[in-house]
Amino acid sequence: MPSLVGLVVLVLVVYALVDCLRSPRGEVAALPRPAWVLVILLLPGLGAIAWLLLGHRRGPSAPRAQPQRPVAPDDDPEFLWRLDQERRRGQEPTP
């Protein structure tokens, strides 16, 4: 049983460390990133939990940038809808 607890703590520390190092600068709260790395490494269980609870600001994520127009016609829902409507009417599709 102690080895299972040690494994859980190790996984938690690795996750917190990777999360800390990969977090954007604006999402690191309370302490600077190098201080959080030291806290996570020097206080294995508690440091990782502290990072997850206090160090990482998790607000609503910014929407990912979407292209203004789809790249190909078959990716454009408006084009596909218009093509379907024209086919239903028996017309030749317009380019």
C-alpha positions in Angstrom: 0.0 0.0 0.0 2.8 2.5 0.7 4.2 2.0 -2.8 0.8 2.8 -4.3 0.7 6.1 -2.3 4.3 6.9 -3.5 3.3 6.2 -7.1 0.2 8.5 -6.8 2.4 11.3 -5.3 5.0 10.8 -8.1 2.3 11.0 -10.8 0.8 14.1 -9.1 4.2 15.8 -8.9 5.1 15.0 -12.5 1.7 16.3 -13.7 1.9 19.5 -11.7 5.5 20.1 -12.8 4.7 19.7 -16.5 1.5 21.7 -16.1 3.5 24.5 -14.4 6.2 24.6 -17.0 3.7 24.5 -19.9 1.3 27.1 -18.5 1.2 30.5 -20.3 2.8 33.3 -18.3 -0.6 35.0 -17.7 -2.0 31.8 -16.0 0.6 31.5 -13.3 -0.7 33.0 -10.1 0.6 33.8 -6.6 4.3 33.1 -7.2 6.7 33.3 -10.1 7.1 30.1 -12.2 10.6 29.3 -10.8 9.3 29.5 -7.3 6.4 27.2 -8.1 8.8 24.7 -9.6 10.8 24.7 -6.4 7.7 24.4 -4.3 6.5 21.4 -6.3 9.9 19.7 -6.2 10.8 20.4 -2.5 7.3 19.6 -1.1 6.3 16.8 -3.4 2.7 16.1 -2.4 1.8 19.4 -0.9 3.6 21.5 -3.5 1.8 19.7 -6.3 -1.6 20.2 -4.6 -0.8 23.8 -3.9 0.0 24.4 -7.6 -3.2 22.8 -8.7 -5.3 24.7 -6.2 -3.6 28.1 -6.0 -0.9 28.4 -8.7 -2.8 27.9 -11.9 -5.4 30.4 -12.9 -8.1 28.6 -14.7 -10.6 31.0 -16.1 -12.7 30.7 -19.2 -10.4 29.8 -22.0 -10.0 32.2 -24.9 -11.7 30.9 -28.0 -9.3 29.5 -30.5 -8.7 31.6 -33.6 -10.9 30.4 -36.5 -10.1 31.2 -40.1 -12.3 33.9 -41.6 -13.2 31.7 -44.5 -12.9 27.9 -44.9 -9.9 26.9 -46.9 -11.7 24.5 -49.3 -15.3 24.7 -50.7 -16.2 21.4 -49.2 -15.4 22.8 -45.8 -17.7 25.8 -46.2 -21.2 25.0 -44.8 -22.7 27.9 -46.7 -21.3 26.7 -50.0 -22.6 23.1 -49.3 -26.0 24.4 -48.4 -26.2 26.5 -51.5 -25.0 23.6 -53.7 -27.7 21.3 -52.1 -30.4 23.9 -52.8 -29.4 24.4 -56.4 -29.3 20.6 -56.9 -32.8 20.2 -55.5 -34.0 22.9 -57.9 -32.4 21.1 -60.8 -30.0 23.9 -61.6 -26.4 23.8 -62.4 -24.2 24.9 -59.5 -22.6 28.3 -59.8 -18.9 28.5 -59.3 
